[in-house]
Amino acid sequence: MQDFTEETAQQTVVTVRPKEQLATVQHLPYFIGLSAKTAGTRGLAMHIVVVPPGGRGEPHIHVGYETGIYILEGRIETRYGPGLAESVINEPGDFVFIPPGVPHQPVNLSATQAARAVIARNDANEADRVVPYDPWEPSAP
């Protein structure tokens, strides 16, 4: 993928066709779409995440940015909040909003089907601000 300067990004329509997955802090396969590095975005990141059959992401927090998720395939339970004590189940067609600083963990409810979702964030360099969260640590929010 090409690195973009601010001048180039303002004058060019960019297509990104992610072909390889990237490992993340969450330990889930990500296919990087739009970001500062791939498309010269300044306030947007947009990717595809895959939660393998029976898989789950590592508990984590997004520091300082909002996240919107659109479920394409599969059923995902999102555990969230202090100690990951709360839970919501989402399926294809659902939009999910995660505010900044909310601990959360996605869990694929199927043992046989991968779950896929489009992730959008209002930070073009968001990968730098994903931090692991230990729900069993006494100082956890």
N, C-alpha and C positions, 0 to 999 in steps of 0.2 A: 504494500500500500504506500501511497505517496504522502509525504508530509506537506502541509499547506501553510502558506504565509497568510497573514490577515488580508493583504491586498488581493491575492489569488482567490481566497474564499469568498470575497464579496462580489466577484465578477464571474464566477463559474458555477454551473450546475454540476453537481458531483453525484456519481453513481458508485456505490460500494457493493460489491458482491462477495460477502465473506465466504471463504472456502475452507478455512481451518478454524478449529475451536481453540479457545484460550482457556487455560486453567485460571481460576480466580480464588480470592480469599474464601469465598463460600464453598469452594471445591465442587463447583458445578461447571459443565461445559457452557461456555459463552461463545457466541458468534458475533464478533464486534462489527457493528454497522456504522453508525454516524458518531463521530467524536471530534475533538479538536485535532487529533492526529490524523484521522482518516479522511475527514471532509472539511476541516477548518471551521467547525462549529464553535460558537462562543458561549452559548447558554443551553446546549442540548446534547444529550448522549442517547443513543437508541440502539438496542441490541436484541438478539434472540438468546434466551436461556433455555436449556434442556435439563429437566430433572429425570434421570434414568428410572426405569421401572424399579419400584421399591426404594428409590433413592431419596436423599434429603440433603439440603444445603447445610453448611455449618451455621450456627447462630451468629448473627452479626448486626451491626448498626451502620447506617449511612450518616456520616457526619456533615451536616450543613446543607443538605439538598433533598428535594422531594423526589419520590419515585412513583411512576404510574406503570401499571402492569396490565396487559390484555392477554387473557388466557386463550390460546389457540387450540390446544389439545390436552386432554387428560383432566384429572381432578387433583387439585392441590389443597392441602391443609396448610394454612399459614398460622404458625404459633407465634404469638407476639406479646409484647409488654414485659413488665418486670417478671423475671423467672420464667418467661414464655408461658404464663399461666392462662392467657386468653387464646382463642382459636377461631378461625373462620375457614369455611370450605368454599372453594371457588371452582367453576367449571368453564368449558368453552363459551366464549361470548361475554364473560364477566370482566369488568374493569376493577382494578384494585388500586387503592391509594395508600402509600406508606409515607407518613410524615418524617421529617428529619429526626434522627435520634431515637427512633422507636426500635427496640431490639426485636428481631424476628427471625424465623426459620421456615423455609418452605419444605413440605414433605409430600412426595408423590404417593397418592393413596392406592395406586395400581401396582401390582407385582409383575404385570406383563406388558404394560403400555407406557412409553415415555410421555412425559408432559412437556409441552412447549409453550413459551409465552414471549411476547414482545415487551421489552422493558424500555421505558423512556424516563430520562432524568433531566432536571434543569441545571446540570453542571456538565460542561463539555469534557472535564477531566476527572469525573467522579470516581474512577477506579482507585485513585490515590487516597480516597477518604472512606474506604470501607474498612471497618475495624471489627475484629472478632469479639464476640460477646459470650461470656461464661455465665449461664443462667444459675449456676450453683454457687457462684462466688458471693459472699455476704455483702460486698460493696456494690453489687450489680444494681442498676436503677430499678 
